Amino acid sequence: MKMIASVLALAAMMAVAVADCPSGCSGHGTCGARDACDCYDNWMGGDCSQRVCPFGLAFVDTPAGDLDHSGSVTNANLLTQSSNAYTNELWQGTGSDEAHFYTECSGKGVCDRASGECACYDGFTGSSCQRTNCPSDCSGHGQCFTLREISSGENIPATYPGDTSRSVGRNFRVEDYQFGEYSTSGVSTAFDYNLWDADKNQACVCDAGFFGPDCSLRDCPRGNDPLTNDNKHCGNAACMNEVQYMYVGDLTGSGSASSTWYFTWSDTEDYAGLLKPLRSKTFNLRDHLTGDDYAELIQDVLESFPNGVLNGVTVSCNAAVKDGAAVAEHNKCSTSMTGTSGTERNIVELKIDFANGPQGNVNALSPVIVDVEGDATDTVDLSSDSDFMDLQVMVTSSNTFVARSQPSEWALMGSTKSITIGATPATTLRAHLDGVTGVSAGNGQDGNHENSPCSNRGLCDYSTGQCSCFAGYTREDCSVQSALAA
């Protein structure tokens, strides 16, 4: 009997000596010395039952205080967890340039220990609450980008209309154009923003036609103030509307020249690169047409742009060259452009006048070739003399030729078409035009008229994007004086 009692007492003593860790570490850790749990990564608590939430750079840091109770914070270093892993090597010291250390939920949320997910405070989002929200989700009229993305932009080569000297940020916007100067907002020169909040703070980049911090405001139509057409309002230069010239060439006289094209054009608002340029309907060019025929054809094409953005632009026949010689003034637009020798230059010059269209320095129309009809191999070299005369469209604005291009859809569709544009198509065309009597290559002009909301002759309703014109002014942009105001 005494032996049984001794065995039970010994067993009780052994049980005390090998007591388990709390809850057996909940299956998320190992039991170590002094019956303390050593938790696996992403688990915490005395029994390893609580989840660790994701970490991010803190938006705001708070002083840690006198951690060693020495009466000084000079050497109070704090080991800071840099992720939801258990171990780390990031020390938070007391240097004057130290801040924004990794913090659970970035210090902008509360960790749900049961799920390991951050419940972010209002205005913050992300798995670790590491980013700010965009106001009102950009109202459905824009996209949310980080500061790094906004500042770097899409490397769009247009700081202002007609200026290809530098790139701009995604949020760049032309507010107004007066006295030959642009008023702008946003990042005017793209750069690499790499400070601590580059990928944390976000802002809206609005779709074309919308603006404001949350993209809720509508742009109103813009135009030229009808009462300010003097030099000081046009940058101390003679006031001029935009004029571009289009050259339609061939035309070999073989009777088989035919090609399919479309135009692209960007207004002055899509600096974010979020939208592709506006695109016209496709059109077919062939020989045997007169200058007036080509003008009517292109006029119809310009009126096919979405939202009627170029409906006020007029196209007219300006000059014609047949078999290498200028056509007489009274016949230049009524002569059929069909060559006789098959080798001489036949060119029609069309004037594209923006007097009643978009104002200011307007972006050039850009011709895109889609197909070459009657070519068995679908291979045409537009940089060579032989193929040059078969199909040629070029637009010039401010003495600068707009290079031809191929549609990007070809690459996406894996097309086998091969149309060689040539390394310097503008130079190629200029060489063909130089010395041709009756045609002066590159004689477009930049517009410098004001291009202001409601033409400065009305008030913009930013909720509807419509102008309320002052008495005596009419048209959607208030640019026409209808009567003298009393």
Secondary structure, 3 states (H helix, E strand, C coil): CHHHHHHHHHHHHHHHHCCCCHHHHHHCEEECHHHCEEECCCEECCCCCEECCCEEECCCCCCCCCCCCCCCCCCCCEEECCCCCCCCCEEECCCCCCCCCEEEHHHCEEEECCCCEEEECCCEECCCCCEECCHHHHHHCEEEEEHHHHHHCCCECCCCCCCCCCCECCCCEEEEEECCEEEEECCCCCCCCCCCCCCCCEEEEECCCEECCCCCEECCCEECCCCCCCHHHHCCCCCCCCEEEEEEEECCCCCCCEEEEEEEECCCCCCCCCCCCEECCCEEEECCCCHHHHHHHHHHHHCCCHHHCCCCCEEEEEEEEECCEECCCCCCCCCCCCCCCCCCCEEEEEEEECCCCCCCCCCCCEEEEEEECCCCCCEEECCCHHHHCCCEEEEEECCEEECCECCCHHHHHCCCCEEECCCCHHHHHHHHHCCCCCCCCCCCECCCCCCEEHHHCEEEECCCCEEEECCCEECCCCCEECCCCC
